[in-house]
Amino acid sequence: VRVVESGGESVQSGGSLRLSCTVSGVMFSIYDIIWYRHAPAKQRELVATIHSGGLREYVDSVKGRFTISRDNDKNTAYLQMNSLKSEDTAVYYCNAYASGRGNFWGQGTQVTVFS
């Protein structure tokens, strides 16, 4: 099983980025996809979840700015991030989870928001 994130880069405050998470080796459609982030000197934070059935959830700090989506045909999930702030700077990790099936993580992608 492989989980590969991409799309992280340095962007000016107020800008946008789209992160991608491609999962191979499993039946992608039955997995919940969760984006986490880990900033220096902070605890890992759950950012957004898209369940296998399509339900979406967000941490309060990103509501209205981030959108999580998935394309089951491409085995890929996305995190569209708009109106980025310096506090969004972190390594973003993708997690694929299905109860009784597995819990898989990617290596992370760095997002840096500068003023």
C-alpha positions as CSV (number, residue, x, y, z in Angstrom):
1,V,0.0,0.0,0.0
2,R,1.3,3.4,-0.9
3,V,0.0,6.8,0.2
4,V,1.7,9.7,-1.6
5,E,1.0,13.4,-0.9
6,S,2.0,16.2,-3.2
7,G,1.3,19.8,-3.8
8,G,3.0,21.4,-0.8
9,E,5.1,24.5,-1.4
10,S,5.8,28.0,-0.2
11,V,3.0,30.5,-0.8
12,Q,2.3,34.0,0.3
13,S,-0.3,34.7,2.9
14,G,-3.7,34.9,1.3
15,G,-2.8,32.5,-1.4
16,S,-4.0,29.1,-2.3
17,L,-2.7,25.6,-2.7
18,R,-4.2,22.2,-3.6
19,L,-2.7,19.1,-1.9
20,S,-3.2,15.7,-3.4
21,C,-3.2,12.3,-1.8
22,T,-3.0,9.2,-4.0
23,V,-3.5,5.8,-2.4
24,S,-2.6,2.6,-4.2
25,G,-2.9,-1.0,-3.3
26,V,-6.3,-0.9,-1.6
27,M,-9.9,-0.4,-2.6
28,F,-9.7,3.4,-2.2
29,S,-13.5,4.0,-2.2
30,I,-14.0,2.2,1.1
31,Y,-11.4,4.3,3.0
32,D,-11.9,7.4,4.9
33,I,-9.3,10.0,4.0
34,I,-8.1,12.3,6.7
35,W,-5.6,15.2,6.4
36,Y,-3.5,16.0,9.4
37,R,-0.9,18.6,9.9
38,H,2.0,19.0,12.2
39,A,3.6,22.3,12.9
40,P,6.9,22.8,14.7
41,A,6.5,22.8,18.5
42,K,2.8,21.9,18.2
43,Q,0.8,18.7,18.4
44,R,-0.4,17.0,15.3
45,E,-3.8,18.3,14.3
46,L,-6.6,16.7,12.4
47,V,-7.6,19.2,9.6
48,A,-10.2,17.5,7.5
49,T,-11.9,14.2,6.9
50,I,-13.8,12.9,3.9
51,H,-15.6,9.7,4.7
52,S,-16.1,6.9,2.3
53,G,-19.7,7.9,1.8
54,G,-18.7,11.5,1.1
55,L,-19.4,13.2,4.5
56,R,-16.9,16.0,5.1
57,E,-15.7,17.3,8.4
58,Y,-13.3,20.2,9.2
59,V,-11.5,21.6,12.2
60,D,-12.9,25.0,13.1
61,S,-9.8,26.9,12.2
62,V,-10.1,25.9,8.5
63,K,-13.8,26.0,8.0
64,G,-14.7,28.2,5.1
65,R,-11.2,28.2,3.8
66,F,-10.3,24.5,3.1
67,T,-12.3,22.0,1.1
68,I,-11.6,18.3,1.1
69,S,-12.7,16.2,-1.9
70,R,-12.1,12.8,-3.5
71,D,-12.1,11.2,-6.9
72,N,-12.5,7.5,-6.4
73,D,-11.8,6.8,-10.1
74,K,-8.4,8.3,-9.6
75,N,-7.7,6.9,-6.1
76,T,-7.0,10.4,-5.1
77,A,-8.2,12.9,-2.5
78,Y,-7.6,16.6,-2.5
79,L,-7.3,19.4,0.0
80,Q,-8.0,22.8,-1.5
81,M,-6.6,25.5,0.8
82,N,-7.6,29.1,0.2
83,S,-6.9,32.3,2.1
84,L,-3.8,30.7,3.6
85,K,-2.4,32.1,6.8
86,S,1.0,31.8,8.5
87,E,-0.5,29.5,11.1
88,D,-1.3,27.0,8.3
89,T,2.4,26.4,7.9
90,A,3.0,22.7,8.7
91,V,3.8,19.3,7.2
92,Y,0.5,17.9,5.9
93,Y,-0.1,14.2,6.1
94,C,-2.7,12.0,4.4
95,N,-4.2,9.1,6.3
96,A,-6.3,6.4,4.7
97,Y,-8.4,4.5,7.2
98,A,-11.0,1.7,7.0
99,S,-12.1,-0.1,10.1
100,G,-10.8,-3.7,10.0
101,R,-9.0,-3.0,6.8
102,G,-6.0,-0.8,7.6
103,N,-4.6,2.5,8.6
104,F,-2.0,3.9,6.1
105,W,0.0,7.1,6.2
106,G,2.0,9.1,3.7
107,Q,5.3,10.8,4.2
108,G,3.9,14.3,4.3
109,T,4.2,17.4,2.2
110,Q,5.5,20.7,3.5
111,V,3.3,23.8,3.3
112,T,4.9,27.1,4.2
113,V,2.9,30.4,4.3
114,F,5.0,33.5,4.4
115,S,4.0,37.2,4.8
